[in-house]
Amino acid sequence: MNRTSLRLAGWLAGWLVCASAMAQPVKLGIDVLRESGFEALRGKRIGLVAHPASRDSRFVGTVQVLHETKVCELVAIFGPEHGVYGDAYAGDKIADQADPRTGLPAYSLYGAHRKPTPAMLDGLDVLVFDLQDIGARSYTFISTMRACLEASAEAGIEFVVLDRPNPLGGERIEGGFVEEGFESFISHLPIPYVHGMTMGELAQLVRDKYAPDYDKLTVIEMAGWERSMRWKDTGLKWVITSPHIPNAKTCAYYVATGIVGELHTVSIGVGYTQPFELFGTPRINGEALAEAMNKYWDDPGRYYTAATAGVVSTNTIKPSRSPSGVTFRPVWFKPFYSRFKGEVCQGVQVYIDLDKDVNLIETNFKLAQALGGEFIFGDGGRDRSFDIATGTNEARLLLMQGASLDGLFARWRQQSEGFRKDRQKYLLYR
């Protein structure tokens, strides 16, 4: 066999291995539970925390799976933010109701209560948790998980997590910790903003931190998932987790712009066809912003100010290209609803390549730096939301002063690497 034939044979063998792997999608926790004959739930009365993405790998809803089995009895359903059906917008309060499919009570954990009450758990043997997370601390499903685990511990009932993939993978960790005074339901766990853990792994961390004597946590692990896998590698189809996370790729964009979007002084594409992929307002110059972000990453604010003031020479500003994994294109768009509804906005579309060296969370603050603290923080009405999403007010104060973010970013990266070591005892997958 000649050299060309050997190369072709090697390529074919590699392709067959990849094709075989993709033909066998990751088995979700609900799949593994069903294949076990629901052994962990046998003979028990259960409550289920669920939303639209609570489905097995064949798209059968976990509510349906557990309602139809004779092995256990589903007696109550619990819904997180956005509701059991995903039809509520972010922040909307949701009332308790009867589930139209089963007739069972469907309790809201994003209305009058964010933690199951003793009355809700009365008569249950197990609370089963099956929510798809997106890998970011401010996405409230992990806070709901903490509340449910703590409530289960207080009630003395079992808590079973049906595990699911982290769509950003198990290796990406970004951002710093939540500082004292900035805890909230979007900053509810002592983890970096991007944590690289599954819901089951986080449940073990929560148990260790907040209910160390609780011994009734069970995680039904996935089969076939590895830490290096992002969603595209799992062989699974994405099911919308909330109204503005329509695709798996949106999870990365949520990290890149979601924090600065808390300010409401800019649109981040929520209300348009590309949520979290856009950044703009009716008051800025998209061409200049794209140039600043692509070519003057170290000092985008000074370049943008010079460009929009009509200053021809920018020789005093040192060019510095953006990281290889992020690119910005000038864009015009008109939101259909939400911030700047019906107004023409200019700004940039963000393009992310997760295979390259990009720190997603830093993009928020670089975009804010480009426009300047006075512009981006407006009248200060949403400063607190920005701070608690970040986990500190330091970033905002630096931006208001026009100071460098390099020291803050360096400290966040150090904290992230420290967490990578500290989390080892909670990891369930290679």
C-alpha positions as CSV (number, residue, x, y, z in Angstrom):
1,M,0.0,0.0,0.0
2,N,1.5,3.4,-1.0
3,R,1.6,6.5,1.2
4,T,-1.5,8.0,-0.4
5,S,-3.5,4.9,0.2
6,L,-2.3,4.7,3.8
7,R,-3.4,8.3,4.4
8,L,-6.8,7.6,2.9
9,A,-7.2,4.5,5.0
10,G,-6.3,6.4,8.1
11,W,-8.7,9.2,7.3
12,L,-11.5,6.7,6.6
13,A,-10.8,4.9,9.9
14,G,-11.0,8.2,11.8
15,W,-14.2,9.2,10.0
16,L,-15.8,5.8,10.9
17,V,-14.8,6.2,14.6
18,C,-16.4,9.7,14.6
19,A,-19.5,8.6,12.7
20,S,-19.9,5.7,15.1
21,A,-19.6,8.0,18.1
22,M,-22.2,10.4,16.7
23,A,-24.5,7.5,15.9
24,Q,-24.6,6.8,19.6
25,P,-25.9,10.0,21.3
26,V,-25.2,10.6,24.9
27,K,-27.8,9.0,27.2
28,L,-29.4,11.5,29.5
29,G,-30.2,10.9,33.1
30,I,-33.9,10.2,32.2
31,D,-32.8,7.7,29.6
32,V,-30.5,5.9,32.1
33,L,-33.3,5.9,34.7
34,R,-35.8,4.4,32.3
35,E,-33.4,1.7,31.2
36,S,-32.9,0.8,34.9
37,G,-36.6,0.1,35.2
38,F,-36.9,3.3,37.3
39,E,-35.2,1.4,40.1
40,A,-34.2,4.6,42.1
41,L,-37.9,5.6,42.3
42,R,-39.6,2.2,42.7
43,G,-42.7,2.3,44.8
44,K,-42.3,6.0,45.7
45,R,-44.5,9.0,45.5
46,I,-42.6,11.7,43.5
47,G,-42.7,15.4,42.6
48,L,-40.9,16.5,39.4
49,V,-39.2,19.8,38.7
50,A,-39.5,20.2,34.9
51,H,-39.6,22.6,32.0
52,P,-39.9,22.2,28.2
53,A,-36.4,20.7,27.8
54,S,-37.2,18.0,30.4
55,R,-37.3,15.3,27.7
56,D,-35.5,12.1,26.9
57,S,-33.3,11.7,23.9
58,R,-36.4,10.7,21.9
59,F,-38.2,13.9,22.8
60,V,-40.7,12.2,25.2
61,G,-41.3,14.5,28.1
62,T,-40.1,13.5,31.6
63,V,-43.6,14.4,32.9
64,Q,-45.1,11.8,30.5
65,V,-42.5,9.2,31.2
66,L,-42.9,9.3,34.9
67,H,-46.7,9.8,34.8
68,E,-47.1,6.6,32.6
69,T,-44.8,4.3,34.4
70,K,-46.4,2.0,37.0
71,V,-43.1,1.7,39.0
72,C,-43.7,5.0,40.9
73,E,-46.4,7.6,41.3
74,L,-46.0,11.1,40.0
75,V,-48.2,13.3,42.2
76,A,-46.9,16.9,41.7
77,I,-45.0,19.0,39.1
78,F,-42.9,22.0,39.9
79,G,-41.9,24.7,37.4
80,P,-38.9,27.1,37.5
81,E,-38.5,30.6,35.9
82,H,-40.3,30.6,32.5
83,G,-42.7,27.9,33.8
84,V,-43.3,24.3,33.1
85,Y,-44.2,25.1,29.6
86,G,-41.6,27.8,28.9
87,D,-44.2,30.4,28.0
88,A,-43.3,33.1,30.5
89,Y,-40.7,35.8,29.9
90,A,-37.7,36.3,32.1
91,G,-38.7,37.7,35.5
92,D,-42.4,37.1,35.0
93,K,-44.1,35.8,38.2
94,I,-46.0,32.6,37.6
95,A,-49.0,31.3,39.6
96,D,-49.7,27.7,40.7
97,Q,-52.1,25.9,38.4
98,A,-53.3,22.4,37.4
99,D,-51.2,20.7,34.7
100,P,-53.6,20.3,31.7
101,R,-51.9,17.1,30.5
102,T,-52.1,15.1,33.7
103,G,-54.5,17.1,36.0
104,L,-51.7,17.1,38.7
105,P,-50.9,20.3,40.7
106,A,-48.2,22.3,39.0
107,Y,-46.5,24.5,41.6
108,S,-44.6,27.6,40.6
109,L,-41.0,28.1,41.9
110,Y,-40.9,31.5,40.4
111,G,-43.9,33.3,41.8
112,A,-45.0,33.5,45.4
113,H,-42.2,31.0,46.3
114,R,-38.8,30.2,44.9
115,K,-38.3,27.3,47.3
116,P,-40.8,24.4,47.7
117,T,-42.8,24.8,50.8
118,P,-43.5,22.0,53.3
119,A,-47.1,21.9,52.1
120,M,-45.9,21.4,48.5
121,L,-43.7,18.5,49.6
122,D,-46.2,16.9,51.9
123,G,-46.7,13.3,51.1
124,L,-43.8,13.0,48.7
125,D,-41.0,10.5,49.1
126,V,-38.8,12.0,46.4
127,L,-38.3,15.3,44.6
128,V,-36.9,14.6,41.1
129,F,-35.0,17.4,39.4
130,D,-34.7,17.4,35.6
131,L,-33.8,20.9,34.2
132,Q,-31.4,21.6,31.3
133,D,-28.9,24.3,32.3
134,I,-26.8,26.4,30.0
135,G,-23.6,26.6,32.0
136,A,-23.7,30.2,33.3
137,R,-24.1,31.2,37.0
138,S,-26.8,33.8,36.4
139,Y,-29.2,31.4,34.7
140,T,-31.6,30.7,37.5
141,F,-32.1,27.0,37.1
142,I,-29.1,26.2,39.3
143,S,-30.5,28.5,42.0
144,T,-33.8,26.6,41.8
145,M,-31.8,23.4,42.2
146,R,-30.1,24.7,45.4
147,A,-33.5,25.7,46.8
148,C,-35.0,22.3,46.0
149,L,-32.2,20.4,47.5
150,E,-32.3,22.5,50.7
151,A,-36.1,22.0,50.9
152,S,-35.7,18.3,50.4
153,A,-33.1,18.2,53.2
154,E,-35.4,20.1,55.5
155,A,-38.4,17.8,54.7
156,G,-36.3,14.7,55.1
157,I,-37.2,13.4,51.6
158,E,-34.9,12.1,48.8
159,F,-33.6,14.4,46.1
160,V,-32.8,12.8,42.7
161,V,-31.1,14.7,39.9
162,L,-31.5,13.4,36.4
163,D,-28.2,14.7,34.9
164,R,-27.8,16.5,31.6
165,P,-24.8,17.9,29.6
166,N,-23.3,21.3,30.2
167,P,-23.7,22.8,26.6
168,L,-20.5,24.8,27.0
169,G,-18.6,21.6,28.0
170,G,-17.0,20.5,31.2
171,E,-13.7,22.3,30.8
172,R,-14.5,26.0,30.2
173,I,-14.3,28.1,33.5
174,E,-14.5,31.9,33.4
175,G,-15.1,34.8,35.7
176,G,-14.7,35.4,39.4
177,F,-16.7,34.5,42.5
178,V,-19.6,36.3,43.9
179,E,-18.5,38.8,46.5
180,E,-20.2,39.3,49.8
181,G,-23.2,41.7,49.4
182,F,-23.8,40.7,45.8
183,E,-25.6,37.4,46.4
184,S,-29.0,37.0,44.7
185,F,-31.1,34.5,42.8
186,I,-28.8,35.1,39.8
187,S,-25.7,34.8,41.9
188,H,-26.7,32.1,44.3
189,L,-23.7,29.7,44.3
190,P,-20.0,30.1,45.2
191,I,-18.8,29.4,41.7
192,P,-17.3,31.4,38.8
193,Y,-19.7,32.8,36.2
194,V,-18.9,29.9,33.8
195,H,-18.4,26.8,35.9
196,G,-18.0,23.8,33.6
197,M,-20.1,21.5,35.7
198,T,-23.3,19.5,35.2
199,M,-26.4,20.0,37.3
200,G,-25.6,16.7,39.1
201,E,-22.1,17.8,39.9
202,L,-23.4,21.2,41.1
203,A,-25.9,19.3,43.3
204,Q,-23.0,17.6,45.1
205,L,-21.3,21.0,45.6
206,V,-24.6,22.4,47.0
207,R,-25.1,19.5,49.3
208,D,-21.5,19.9,50.6
209,K,-21.8,23.7,51.2
210,Y,-25.4,24.1,52.4
211,A,-26.7,20.7,53.7
212,P,-23.6,18.7,54.7
213,D,-25.5,16.2,56.9
214,Y,-28.0,15.4,54.1
215,D,-27.5,11.9,52.8
216,K,-30.5,11.4,50.5
217,L,-29.1,13.0,47.3
218,T,-28.9,10.7,44.3
219,V,-27.5,11.7,40.9
220,I,-28.6,9.6,37.9
221,E,-25.6,10.0,35.7
222,M,-25.5,10.3,31.9
223,A,-23.9,7.6,29.9
224,G,-21.3,8.6,27.2
225,W,-20.8,12.2,28.2
226,E,-17.2,13.4,28.7
227,R,-15.9,16.8,29.9
228,S,-14.5,17.8,26.5
229,M,-17.9,17.5,24.9
230,R,-19.8,20.6,24.0
231,W,-23.5,20.3,22.9
232,K,-22.5,19.7,19.3
233,D,-20.6,16.6,20.3
234,T,-23.4,14.9,22.2
235,G,-25.5,13.7,19.3
236,L,-28.5,15.2,21.0
237,K,-31.0,17.8,19.6
238,W,-31.4,21.0,21.5
239,V,-34.8,21.8,23.1
240,I,-35.5,25.4,24.0
241,T,-34.8,26.0,27.7
242,S,-36.3,29.6,27.8
243,P,-37.7,32.0,25.3
244,H,-34.4,33.6,24.4
245,I,-32.2,30.5,24.3
246,P,-33.5,29.0,21.1
247,N,-30.3,27.2,20.1
248,A,-27.4,25.5,21.9
249,K,-25.0,28.1,20.4
250,T,-27.0,30.8,22.2
251,C,-25.5,29.6,25.5
252,A,-22.1,31.0,24.6
253,Y,-23.6,34.3,23.4
254,Y,-25.6,34.6,26.7
255,V,-22.2,34.6,28.5
256,A,-20.7,37.1,26.1
257,T,-23.4,39.8,26.3
258,G,-25.9,38.9,29.0
259,I,-24.3,40.8,31.8
260,V,-24.0,44.1,29.9
261,G,-27.5,43.5,28.7
262,E,-28.7,43.8,32.3
263,L,-28.3,47.5,32.0
264,H,-31.0,48.1,29.4
265,T,-29.0,51.0,28.0
266,V,-28.3,48.8,25.0
267,S,-30.1,46.1,23.1
268,I,-28.4,42.7,23.0
269,G,-30.8,41.3,20.4
270,V,-33.5,40.2,22.8
271,G,-36.6,41.2,21.0
272,Y,-35.0,40.6,17.6
273,T,-34.1,37.4,15.8
274,Q,-30.7,36.9,17.3
275,P,-30.9,37.1,21.1
276,F,-27.5,37.8,22.8
277,E,-25.7,37.9,19.4
278,L,-26.2,41.7,18.9
279,F,-25.1,44.8,20.7
280,G,-26.5,48.2,19.8
281,T,-28.5,51.3,20.4
282,P,-30.0,54.1,18.2
283,R,-27.3,56.4,19.4
284,I,-24.0,54.8,18.4
285,N,-21.9,54.2,15.3
286,G,-21.7,50.5,14.4
287,E,-18.9,50.9,11.9
288,A,-16.7,52.6,14.5
289,L,-17.6,50.2,17.2
290,A,-16.7,47.2,15.1
291,E,-13.4,48.7,14.2
292,A,-12.7,49.5,17.9
293,M,-13.5,45.9,19.0
294,N,-11.7,44.1,16.1
295,K,-8.5,46.3,15.9
296,Y,-8.2,48.1,19.2
297,W,-9.2,45.5,21.8
298,D,-6.8,46.8,24.5
299,D,-8.1,50.3,24.3
300,P,-11.5,50.2,22.4
301,G,-12.9,53.2,24.3
302,R,-10.3,55.7,23.2
303,Y,-10.4,54.6,19.6
304,Y,-14.2,54.7,19.5
305,T,-14.3,58.2,21.0
306,A,-11.7,59.4,18.5
307,A,-13.5,57.8,15.5
308,T,-16.9,59.2,16.4
309,A,-15.5,62.6,17.1
310,G,-14.1,62.7,13.5
311,V,-10.5,62.6,14.6
312,V,-8.6,61.5,11.5
313,S,-5.3,60.4,13.2
314,T,-5.4,57.6,15.7
315,N,-1.6,57.1,15.7
316,T,-1.5,57.6,19.5
317,I,-3.7,54.5,20.0
318,K,-1.8,51.3,19.8
319,P,-3.6,48.7,17.6
320,S,-4.4,45.4,19.3
321,R,-6.5,42.7,17.7
322,S,-9.3,41.0,19.5
323,P,-8.8,37.4,20.6
324,S,-8.9,34.9,17.8
325,G,-12.2,33.4,18.9
326,V,-14.3,36.6,18.7
327,T,-15.1,38.9,15.7
328,F,-17.4,41.9,15.4
329,R,-19.4,42.9,12.3
330,P,-21.2,46.3,12.0
331,V,-25.0,45.8,11.9
332,W,-28.3,47.7,11.8
333,F,-31.4,46.1,13.3
334,K,-34.9,47.1,14.6
335,P,-36.1,45.2,17.6
336,F,-39.7,43.8,17.4
337,Y,-40.2,44.1,21.1
338,S,-38.3,44.8,24.4
339,R,-35.5,47.5,24.5
340,F,-35.7,50.0,21.6
341,K,-38.8,48.4,20.1
342,G,-39.4,49.8,16.7
343,E,-36.2,51.9,16.7
344,V,-33.3,51.4,14.3
345,C,-30.2,50.4,16.2
346,Q,-26.6,50.4,15.1
347,G,-24.0,48.2,16.7
348,V,-22.2,45.0,16.1
349,Q,-23.0,41.4,15.7
350,V,-20.7,39.1,17.7
351,Y,-19.3,36.0,16.2
352,I,-17.8,33.4,18.5
353,D,-15.6,30.4,17.7
354,L,-15.4,28.2,20.8
355,D,-12.6,26.2,19.2
356,K,-10.3,29.3,19.5
357,D,-8.8,31.1,22.5
358,V,-11.7,33.3,23.7
359,N,-12.8,34.3,27.2
360,L,-16.5,34.8,26.7
361,I,-17.4,36.8,29.8
362,E,-14.7,39.4,29.2
363,T,-16.5,40.4,26.0
364,N,-19.3,42.1,28.1
365,F,-16.9,44.5,29.7
366,K,-14.9,45.2,26.6
367,L,-18.1,46.3,24.8
368,A,-19.0,48.5,27.8
369,Q,-15.5,49.9,27.7
370,A,-15.8,50.8,24.1
371,L,-18.8,53.1,24.7
372,G,-17.5,54.4,28.0
373,G,-18.9,54.2,31.5
374,E,-21.0,57.4,31.3
375,F,-22.9,56.1,28.2
376,I,-23.3,52.5,29.2
377,F,-24.5,53.1,32.7
378,G,-26.9,55.8,31.8
379,D,-28.9,57.0,34.8
380,G,-27.8,54.2,37.1
381,G,-31.2,52.7,37.3
382,R,-29.9,49.2,36.5
383,D,-26.5,49.3,38.0
384,R,-27.4,46.9,40.8
385,S,-28.6,44.3,38.3
386,F,-25.3,44.6,36.4
387,D,-23.3,44.3,39.7
388,I,-25.1,41.2,41.0
389,A,-24.9,39.5,37.6
390,T,-21.1,40.2,37.6
391,G,-20.8,39.2,41.3
392,T,-19.0,42.5,42.2
393,N,-19.3,46.2,41.6
394,E,-15.6,46.5,40.8
395,A,-16.0,46.1,37.1
396,R,-18.6,48.9,37.0
397,L,-16.4,51.2,39.1
398,L,-13.4,50.7,36.8
399,L,-15.5,51.3,33.7
400,M,-16.9,54.5,35.2
401,Q,-13.4,55.7,35.9
402,G,-12.1,54.8,32.5
403,A,-9.5,52.6,34.1
404,S,-7.9,49.4,32.8
405,L,-9.7,46.1,33.3
406,D,-6.5,44.0,32.9
407,G,-6.0,43.5,36.6
408,L,-9.6,42.5,37.2
409,F,-9.5,40.0,34.3
410,A,-6.2,38.6,35.6
411,R,-7.7,38.0,39.1
412,W,-10.8,36.4,37.6
413,R,-8.6,34.0,35.6
414,Q,-6.7,33.1,38.7
415,Q,-9.9,32.4,40.6
416,S,-11.2,30.3,37.8
417,E,-8.1,28.1,37.8
418,G,-8.3,27.8,41.5
419,F,-11.9,26.6,41.2
420,R,-10.8,24.1,38.5
421,K,-8.7,22.4,41.2
422,D,-11.2,22.8,44.1
423,R,-14.2,21.3,42.2
424,Q,-12.4,18.0,41.5
425,K,-14.2,16.1,44.3
426,Y,-17.6,16.9,42.8
427,L,-16.9,15.8,39.3
428,L,-18.7,12.7,38.0
429,Y,-17.3,12.5,34.4
430,R,-13.8,12.2,32.9
